[in-house]
Each structure stands twice: as structure tokens, then as C-alpha cells.
Amino acid sequence: MPESRTLCDTFFSGLAIEKRDRVLAKRNGSWTEMSTSQFAEQVRRAAGALRARGIRAGDSVAIL
């Protein structure tokens, strides 16, 4: 796997290699199955929200 620079890079690189169509995501304390395309859209929206708040490449953030 190529070196990832961001969490999004890691996610999308993993999808390209693994070719999975479902993932598990934790919501409200429970694991929920969803399609990789649904999860990818959530990743893109989260990244966009961070950019909208001024987070730029090289900035550090904590995801809890």
C-alpha cells in the first residue's frame, strides 16, 4: 500500500486494495453495517466540514 498522508488517504487506499462492498461503523454505541459508498460519502462530508472550518493539509486533528 502506498504511504498515506491523511486519514482519508488511508481509507480510500484501503478500499482500492481490499475491494470490500460493506464496512462496519459505530453509531450511538452500536456497530452498523453500511455500504462502502455510503461510508465514503460520510468520509468526504467530514473532510469537507473540516476544510470549511479552516483545517488545512498538515494540521493535526483529534477524532474521538
Secondary structure by P-SEA (a helix, b strand, c coil): ccccccaaaaaaaaaaaccccbbbbbcccbbbbbcaaaaaaaaaaaaaaaaaacccccbbbbcc
